[in-house]
Every structure is written in C-alpha cells, then in structure tokens.
C-alpha cells in the first residue's frame, strides 16, 4: 500500500499529462481496499483468542481473589461473601469485554469518519477532455551511470532510440 501511495503521489504530474488519472486512482484505491481487507481479517482472527483469554483468565480475579481470601481469613467477611465477591468479579468479565469492544468500535468509527471527511474534502483531479497527442516517441539516456559486476565503480553511457 505504501509503495502504491508513493507511486501515485510522485507520478501524479506524469499521470495528469497523459490523462490517465482515473486508472492510476483505481490502482491506489485498490491498494487501500486490499489493506483494509487484510486488517479486518487479522482483527477477526485475533478476536477469538482475545475473547478466550478474557473468559479463561479474567483479570478481575487477580485482585479480587487474594483480597477476598485475605478478608475472609481475618474474619472481616464470611466465606459466602468472599465467594460472592469472586463470582461477581467473574461475571463482570463479559460486561467489561463488551465495553472494550464497544470502545474499540467507537475508535474505529471516529478514524473512519475522519478519513472519509478528508477524502470528501479532497479536490478532484482535473480530467482532460481528450487524450494528449504524442508527437515524438524518442527516448534519450545521457550520462546514465550503473554499477557493473566486475567493478564497483560505475560506467557511464549515452544512448538514444
């Protein structure tokens, strides 16, 4: 995606000169859509693992279980009250997971709206009424340098077709 964006931005003048802005933009938009599909698939594949870790290893037990055991050991709360505190902390995992997913979705919505707004405010590229007429197709390379396998120094050449 990054290389397509760089290619699109760096070549926009040439693209405009030859009236090919639409084709180039389709390639750019395709790269963006491919990246979006990749990210969605990746998030989908990690979503199950994240939910399993929330269900099997609830972080609320890290603090609740030792605190409930310590309070029950001192006689501050009874064993049924300690068990109730642990069960309540386990039951909160589902709600906390839903809250986490909702907050992540809201962040994605915000990001999408900002990108969409930027996209909608972007001026459209001018499209020429007709294709440019090319009069000469000559190509000339003057003083082109390139490395050789035998030598680390470069050789220069001049060529034209």
N, C-alpha and C positions, 0 to 999 in steps of 0.2 A: 504494500500500500504506500509506504513512504517513497519508494523509488518512482511509483506512478505519479505521486503528487509532485515530486521534484521535476520529473519529466514534463508534466503538464505545465508547471509554472515557468520553467526555463524555456520551454519551446512555444510558449503562447504567441510570441510575435511571429514566428515562422508559420504556426498554425493559422493565425489570422491572415497572413499574407497569401496563403494558398486556399483560404476559405474552407478549412477543414475543422473548424471549432466544434461542430456538433459531434463528429466522430471521436475527436480527442476527449471531449467531455464524457461521452459514453464509456470510454475506457476508464476514465477517472472515477465515474460513478460506479462502474462495475467493481473496481478495486475496493471502494468504500463498502459496497454491499457484501463483498466476499469477506472483508474484515469483520463486519457486523455479524455475519453468519458464523464465523469462527468463534467470536466472543460469546455469542448466545449458546453455541454447542458446548463450549468449555464451561460456562456457568451451569448449564444443565447437567453436565457430567459431574461437577463437584457439588451440586446441590444435595444429592442423596447422601454423600459422605458427610457433609456438614450436618444434615438433619440426624443422621445416625449418631454422630458424636454428641449432639445435644441430647438425644434420647438415652444413650447408654452411659454417658459420663456427664451428668448435669453438674455444671459449675456451682450451682446453688448449694450442693451437698458439701462442697469444700469448706464453707464457713458454717453452715447450719448443723451438720452432724457433730463436729467437735464441740461446738458451743452448746448444743442440746445435751450431749453426753456430760459435759462439764457441769452444767446447771443441774442436771438430774443427779449427778454424783454428789454435789453439795447439798442437795435437798431443796433447792430453790424451786424447781418444778418437778412434777411427778413423771414417772416413766411414760404413762399415756400421753401426757402433754409433750414430752420430748418426741415421741413417735408421731404425734400430730404435727409438730413443727417440721419434722423431716418430710412427712407426706405432703405437707403444704408446699415445701420448697421444691419437691419433685413435680408437683402439679403446676407450678409456675413456669416450668421449662417450656411447655407448649405455648403459653402466652408470650413469654419472652422471645421465643423463636419467631412467632407471628409478628411481633413488634419489630424484630430485627429485619425480617423480610420486607415488611411494610416500609421501614425507614430506608432500606436499600432501594426499593422500588421508587420511592419518592425522590431519592437522589438521582436515579436514572431518568425519571421524568423531567426533573429540573435540567439535567445535562442535555436531554433530547430537545427540550423546548428552547434552550439557549442556542444549540446548534441549528435548529430549524429556523429560529429568528434570524440568526446570522446568515443563513442560506437564503432566506426570503428577502433580506435587505441587500443582498449582493447584486450589483448591476449585471445585467445580461450582456454577453459578448455580442458585439455587432457582427451581423452576418451579411456578407456582400450579396448583392442581388444576383450576380453571376460569377462564375469561376474566373480566376485570374488567367490571362493568356500568357503563356511562357514562350518567349521568342527564341531564346538560346538555351541549349542544354549542355553547354560546355562545363567541364569540371577541371579546375586547375589546382594542383598542390605545389606550393612554392616553399622551399626550405623546410620540408617536413622531416622531423627527427624521430628515430625509433631505435630501440636497443637491438643488438644482434646477439645470437647465441655464442658466437666465438669471442666477442669483445664486450666489455661492459660499457665502453663508450658508444655513443650513438652515431649513426651515419645520417647524413642529410641528402636529400634528393629533391629534384624538381620534376614534376610530371604534369601532363595535361592531356585531356581526351576531348 
